[in-house]
Amino acid sequence: MKRKQGRRAPGGKQRNPIMRLLDFAGGYKKLTILGCVLSGVNALCSIAMLVCVWFVLRDLVAVAPEWAAAPNATGYGVAAFVFALGGLAIYFAALMCTHVAAFRAATNMRDAALEHLSRVPLGFFDAHATGELRRVIEGATGLTEGVLAHRFPDFVGALITPVAYLAVMLAIDWVMGLLCLVPIIASAACMFWMMAGGGDNENTNMMTFMKNYQDALDRMNKAAVEYVRGVPVVKVFQQTVRSFSTFRESIRAYREFAGAYVRLCAPPQVAQLVAINSTFVVLVPAGILLAQNAGDFAAFLSDFLFYAVFSALTTMMMTKVMYASQALTEAQDAVVRIENILDAPVMEDADPARAAEPSEASIEFDHVTFAYPDAEFPALEDVSLHVPAGATVALVGASGSGKTTAASLVPRFWDACEGAVRIGGVNVRDIPLARLMDRVAFVFQNDRLFKRSLADNIRAARPDATRAEVEAAARAARCDDIIAKLPDGLDTVVGARGVYLSGGECQRIALARAILKDAPIVVLDEATAFADPENEALIQKALAVLAEGKTVLMVAHRLSTVVDADQICVLDQGRIAERGTHDELAAAGGLYAKMWKDYRTSVSWRIEGKGSGHAA
């Protein structure tokens, strides 16, 4: 397996998440930059508008009450209107640019994650719940879309505004300008207190909090999915949500975590709001003191009115900075989560220089050892096995013995850690993945169907198959009764209008898919696991059609399905303990003989149980 390293900057350092977010926009990154520049221009227009308003007030105060004697007031008023209207148009253009870039970035991010997931080992999905992956992909892309479209330009405008604001304040009256900076500095300090945090609590840092917050949501989401899937069990046994301790604990942990952080943020948040709204508390007393020594009271009054007007802008400016900073922090965490998906190791394709095509369909395990990531013990250890072309070999054993693991190495759901798995004498690592998939058909114990027509579900194995070929595969898989009871036959959409199939019926559709593929190698993993006796009989007939002339490696718990296999391998703790035909192993008195005896006993219990029921 191979891990991508393309997201690191030169020198091996990890790229900043915000820069990585911009990278997702591709060629549209320039629109984001242009939108931010236009947002900065809009901020300057807003300052210029207020300056023109102040000029109007200054001229009117200077000639009061002879308002008509202020000839420049009209011009300044028109200029204020132009700046306001122009700023609005510029801001609209800025949002158009950033929205286009944001939509492209979200699309690219979603596509990159889904494309990458299509190339990770199948086992990746065992360790990462589908609900978790879906929340990360949909939630992260949605969040970053909003950040690029709105928060980025707002943040740039919010940063440019105080610089221009400071220059204007100090230019008009540096004393009152410095006084107005006091609440701004106090507010910024409170924001830093809240965003950066302090102390020993790891949750006091905003970035750490966002990570923990998203982790808590992920845990709760996974537990919720598990609970929803178990609702039938809850109802049957008259349990409540409290019986699902994982779900209950995830909710409780999230509540306590969120509540603790709210309490942590309350003091700096209150202090920040008080500070940013206290401009008049500083400005009014200072104005009274300064007015006593003002040589030109009219000029001083116009200056004072300027700062009074600008104080409203202070609150808006700091609020934008605060929310934009929080949004950027959330976006950073979202990008990191997407990066975690994109950093998942992918299954490396065959080296073109060594690529080879197997000439026949035999399967060979040559001293294979395999351990799952972070596992303490190997799932398979020094396993050697040969399946001749056209033969059927069954893998049996207790749960956790390594049966499914061995079968999954053939189509390269995982790669062996030691040894080699070969098809037709060629190492599966040297067979191009597309060609390998063409040579192997597999049926899982819990095959899922797409929310599409039955015909489309079957045709997924061969998209170019004709309608006649699809119908033939359905007949061979003994799906006639399924098709006959559905309103639109093969064109019925599974999962729509209450159309659902039982586990055994889904297996038969999956078998039709495998029959249509007509691959020379068939891997069966507990194909009859969820089938009732009636469906099991039909599945066995379908399996006979599927296996005809094929090399078959089957995993089975029901030993009745393997008695006719050419060879049976009994796995125990990752090793092959016994091998031979059914008759040979049953007579040997070993592990298989015990399993066969236990299986026959369980079958007799079921038969006697049914008989007792009828007698009663």
N, C-alpha and C positions, 0 to 999 in steps of 0.2 A: 504494500500500500504506500501511497505517496502523499506527502503533505505539501501544499502550496506555500511558497514563501514570497509571493509577488507583492504583498501588501506592506513590505518593510521599506523604509527609506534607505538611501545609500548609507553604508556604515553599519547596517544591521539594526538600526533603531526602528521601533514600531511607529508608523505614521500616526500623526494626531487624528483622532476620530473625526473631528470637524473637517479636516483636509480630506480624509477618506470619504466623507459624505459628499463633498464637492466632486470628488473623483467619479462617483456614481453618476453624476450628471453628464459625464462624457463631454462631447462638444458643446453642450448647453451650459457648461460651467461659466462661460463668458457672459451669458445672460444673467446669471446670479450676480456676478461682479458688477455688471452694468446696472442691475436693479438696486444693488446696495449703493452704488454711486449716486443714482437718481434719488434714492431715499435720503442720502446726505444733502443733496441739493434742495430737496423739499424741506429738510430741517433748516437750512439757511434761509429759504423763502419764508418760513414761519417766523424766524427771528427778524428778518427784514420787514415783514408785515407789522410786527409789534413795534419796531423802531419807527415806522411811518405813523402808526397810531400815536406814539409818544410825541412825534413832531406836531401832529394835529393838536394834541392836548397842550403842548408847550406854546404854540402860537395863539391858541384861544385864551389860555390863561394870561398870556402877556398883554393882550388887548382888552381883556374883560372889563366892563360888559359890552364893549364895542366889537361884537363878533365879526361884523362886516369888514373891520379893519385888518383882518388876518388873511391877506391875499394868498398865502401859500398853503393854507389849511386844506383848500379844495384839492390842490395838486397832490399833497401828501395822502389825502383820503383816497384819491384815485389810485395812487401807487400802492397803497395798502390793499385795495381790492384786487389790483393786478397780481400782486405777490400771492395773495390768498388763492385766487383762481389758478394762477400758474403753478403754485405748489400742489394744488389738488390734481391738476392734469399730470404733473411730473410724478406724483405719488401713484397715480393710476397706472402710468406707464411702467413705473418701478415694479408694482405688483404683477402686472402682466408678464414682465420678464422673469421675475422670480417664480411665478406660478408655472410657467412653461418649463423652466428648469427643474422645479420641484416634481412635477408630474413625470418628467423623464427620469429623474434620479430614483423616484419611488418604483417606476416600472423596471429600470435596470437593476435595482437592488432586489426586487422580487424575482425577476428572471434569473439573476445570478444565483440566488439562494436555491431556487427550484432546480436550475440546471445542475448545480453542484450536488444537490441531494440525489439527483438521478444517477450520480457516479460514485456515491459512497457505498461501502459494503452494506449488505442488507442488515447485518447485525447492529449497525448504527441506530436503526429504528427500534431495536429492543431496549437500548439504553436511553433513548429520547422519545418520550410519548408524542403521539401525533398532535394531541391538543397543545402541548408545549411548543412544538415546532410551528404550528399554525398561529399561535398567539404571537410568537416572536416575529414571524414573517409579516403577518398582517398588521400587528400592533406597531412594530418597529418602522415599517415602511409608511404607515399612516402618520405616525408621530413625526418622522423626519420630513415628510411631505409638508406638514404644517410649519415646521421650523424653517425650511428653505423658503416657503412661500410667504410667510408673514414675519416670523421672529428674526430672521437674518436681517432683512431691510430695516425693521423697527429697531433692532439692536444698534445697527450702524448709525441710524438717525439719532438714537438716544445718546450715542457717544459723541457725535459731532455737535449736538445741541449745547451741552454744557461748555464746550470749548468756545463756541461762538458767543454763548450767553456770558461767559466770564469776560471775554474781550469787550463786549458792549457795556457790561456793568462797570468795569474798571475805567472805561473811556469816558463815561458820562459823569460819574461821581465815585472816585475810588474808595472813599470812606464808607458810603452806604453799600458799595459793591462788595467790600470785604465783610461788612456786617451780614449781607445776604448769603455769603458763603458759609457762615457758621452752621445754619441748619442743614445745608447741603452736605457739609463734611460730616456732621453728626449722623445724618441719614445714611451716608455711604459707609461709615464705620459700623452702624447697626446691620447694614446689609452684609458687610464682610463677616461680622460676627455670626450672622445667621447662615450664610452660604458656606463659609470655611469652617466654622465651628471651632471647638477647642475641647480640652479635657481628654480623659482617657476613653470615653465612650466612642466606639468606632462609628456609631451612627451620627456623630456630630458633624462629620464631613458630608457635604451635600452629594458629592459624587459617590461616596460609599453608601450613603442613604439610598440614592437612586438604584444602585445595584442591589442592595438588600430588599428594597421595595419591589423591584421587578422579580427578584428571586421568590419573594413571598407570594406574589401574584402567580408565578409559575407553579409553585407547590400547590396553591389553592386550586388552580385550574386543573392540574393533573388529578388531584384528589376529587374534584367535582366530577370530572369525566368518569373516574372509577365508581363514584357513588351512583351516577345516573345509569351506568351500565349494570349496576347491581340492584337497581330499584325492584325488579321482579323478585329477587331473593328477599329484599326487605319486606315486601308486601306479603309474600308467602309465609314468612316466619314472624309476621307481626312485629317487626323491629322498627326502630326509628333511626334518624340520622346519627344519633349518639352511638349506634352500634358500629358506625364507620369511624373508628378512632382517628384514622389518618386525616379524613375530611374535617372532623371536628377540631383536631389539634391544629390543622393548617389555618382554619378560620380564627381560632383563638389566638394563635401566634401572630397572624396578620393584624388582628384587632389590637393586641397589646403593643406590637411594634409601631403601628401607625399612631396609636394614642400617645405613646411615649414620645414620638417625634413631634407631634403637635404640641405637647406640653413643653418640649425642649425649644421649639421655635416661637412660642408665645411671647416670652420676654423681649427678644430682639425685634420681633415683628411689631409689637406694640410700641417699642421705643422708636423704631424706624418711622412708623406712621405719625407719631407725635412730633418727631424731629422735623419731618418734611413739611408738616402743616403748621410749623411754629414760626414761619418767616415773619408774620405780623407781630409776634411776641418780641422779636428782636428789632424789627423795623420801626414800629410805632414809638416806643420809648426813645430810640435813637433819633428819630425824626423830630420829636419834641425838643430834645436837647440841642440838636443841630440848628433848628429853626431860630433859636434865640440869637445865634451868632451869624445868621445868614444876612449878607449885605443886600441881596436882591431876593426878597421873599417870593415874588412871583416865579422867578427862575428856580428857586429851591422847591417850591410847590410842584412845579412841572416835573422836576427830577424825582420827587417823592412819588408822584403818581406813576411815573415810569416803573419804579421798582415795585409798586403795589400791583401794577398790571402783570409784570414779569413773575411775580411770586406764584401766580396760578400755573404758569408754565413749569415752574420748578417741581411741583407735585406730579404733574403729568410725566415729566422727563424721568424722574427717579422711579416712578411706578413702571414705566416702560423698561427701564434698565433692569429692575428686579425681575419682572416676568420673563423678559427675554433671556436673562442669565439662567433662570430656572429651566426654561425651555431648551436652552443650549446644553445644559447638563443632562436633561432627559434624552436629548438627541445623541449625546456622546455615549450614554449607556446603551441606547438602542443600536447604534452602529457597532459597538463592541459585541453585542449579542448576535448581530448578523455576521460579524467577522468570525465569531466562534463557530457558526455553521459553515462558513466558507473555509475555515481552517481545518475542518474535519478531514481526515485522510481519505483520499480517493483511491479506488482500485486502479492501479497502474496498468495501462494497456501493454500489449506485447511490443517488444522492441522490433521495429521493422527489419532490422538486420538479422534477427533470429527468428522472425515469424515463420510458422510452419503450419501446414494443414494435415491433420491426421488422415491416414488412408483407410482406417476402419474404426469400429466403434467399441473397442475394448476399453475397460477402465482398470487402472492400476494404482494402488496406494503403495508407495515405496518408503517404508520406515517413516511414516508421517507422524509428526508431533505438532499439536496445535493447542494454544492457550488463548483464551479470550483476554482482551485488554484489561489490565489491573487484576486479573484472576490470580489467586494464590497457587492453584494447582492446574496442570494442563487438562484440557477436556479430552484430548487424544494423546496417547503416548506410544510411540514406536509401532504404529499400525501398518501392517503389510497385507495387501489383499489384491487378488486378481479376478476381474470379472470378464470372461471371454465375450467377444462380440456375439450378440444374440442370446446370451444367457441371462437368467434371472437370479440375482443374489439378494437375499433378505438380511437386514440388520435387526436383531432383536436384543432385548436386554431391559433392565430396570430403568426407570426414569432417571435421567442424569448420567447414563452410562456412556453417552457420546454418539448415539445413533444418528440423531438429526445433525449433529456437528459434522460427522463424517460425510453424510449425504450433501451437506451444504458446501463442502470443499470442491465438489465436482463442477458445479457451474460457477465457482469462484465467488460465492457469497462472502467467503473469507479465503485468505491464502494461508497455506501451511507454514508454520514457523520453522520446521525442520522437515527434511525429506521432500518428496515430490508426489504430486497427483498427475497421472498421465491419462490421456485419451488417445487410443491408437498409437501408443508409444511416444506421443508428443506431450511434453510438460504443458499443463493448462496455462501456465504463465506465458508460454510462447505462442499461444493461439490467440489471434485478435479477438477481443471481447465480442464484437458483433458476430464473428464466425462461430465462436464458442456458444453463444446464445442460440444460434441457428441449429446447432447440433444437439442441444439439450432441451427437453421439455420437462417441466416439473409441476407437480400437483401438491399443494400444501394441505395440511389438515384443516385449515380455516381460510380457504380461498375466499376472497371478497369479489363481489361483482360491482361494476361501475353502474352509475345511475344513467344507464342508456338501454337501448333495446337488447333483447337476448341475442339477436343476430349480431349486433355490434360487439357484445361481450364475447361471443364466440370468435368473431372475426378479428379480435385483438391479437390473436396468434399469427394471423396472416392477413394484413389489411387488404391485400389484393385478391383475396379469395372471392369466388363467384357465389351467388345466392345458392346455386345447386350444391356447391361444395360445403357451404355452411349447413344446409339442410341434411346432407349426407352425414356430416360429423355429428349433428344433433341426434340423428337416428342411431348411429353407431354407439353413442353414449347413453342410449335408452332414455332419451328426453321426450319421447312422443307424448306421454301422459301429461308432462309439464306444459308442453306447447298447446295441447288440446284444451286444457282447462283455462288458459289465459285468453282474455278478450280479443287481443290482436295477434295471437300466436307468437311467432318469432319476433314480431315487431312491437311487442309489448315492452314498455319501459319498466325496468325493475326499480322499485322504490317509489313509483309515481302512482297516485290514486289508490293507495293501499295495496299495491301489488308487491308482495314479499314472498320469498321462497324459503323453505326449510333448509337446515344445514345439509341434509342429504341431497336435496334438489340442487343446491348451489354447487355441491361437489360434482354432480353429473354435468352441469353446465361447464364447470372447470375442466372436466374430462373431455367434453366435446371440444373445448378450446385446444387441449393438448393433442387430441386426435387430428384436428385440422392442421396443426403445426407439422405433424408427421416427421418429428425429429428422430434420428437413429438411436438416441439415448433418452431414457425416461427415468426421472427421479421421482419417487412417490414417498411422501412424508405423511404417514398416518392417514391415507386417503379415505378410510372408512371410519375415522375416529368419531364423528358426530352424526353418523347415519343410524337410523332405526333399522330393524331386521329387513323390512321390505326394501328400503333404499339400499341397504348393504348388498342384497342379492343383485339388484340392478347395477350397482356400482361394480360388483365383481365381474359381471358380464361385460360392462364397458371397459374395465381394466384388461380383460382378455383380448378385446379388439385393439386397445391401445398398445399392449405389450407384444402383439404378434410381429415376429421378425425383428424386435428391438432389443437393445441391451437395457436391462431394467435393474435399478438399484432401489430397493424398497425398504422403508422403515415401517415397522408394524408392532403394535401391542397385541392385537387379536391374532393369536397364533394360527387360527384356522385359515388365515389369508396367506400363509407362507409354507404350508405343508407341501405344495407342489414346486417350490423353488428349487433351482438346480443346486444351490448351495445356501446354507444358513450360517451366518456368523453371529455368535453370541458375544456381545460386548459387556465388559464389567469394569467399571472405574477407568474407562478410556482405553482399555486393552482388549484384544480379541482373546476371549477365554476358551472358546470352542468353535469349531467349524465342521460342516458336513451336511449331509442331507437330513431330512426330517427323521427318516427311519433310523439312520445311523446315530443321530444325537439322542433320540428317544430311547434307544437301546443302551446307550453308553452310561446312563445313570448319573450324568453330571448336572450342570446348572440348567441346561435346556430341558432335560428330563423333568426336573422339579418344576420349571415354569409350565411345561406341558401338562403335568399332573394338576397344578393349581388352576390352570385355565379350564381343563375339563371339569374340575370340581365346581368352578364358578358357573359354567354352563349348565351343569346338572341342577344347581341351586335355582337358576332362573326357570328351568323347565318345571321343577317341582313346585316352585312358587306359583307358576301359572296354573298348574294342575290343581293345587290346593284351592286356589281362588275359584275355579269352576266347580269343585266339589262342594265348596261351602254354599 
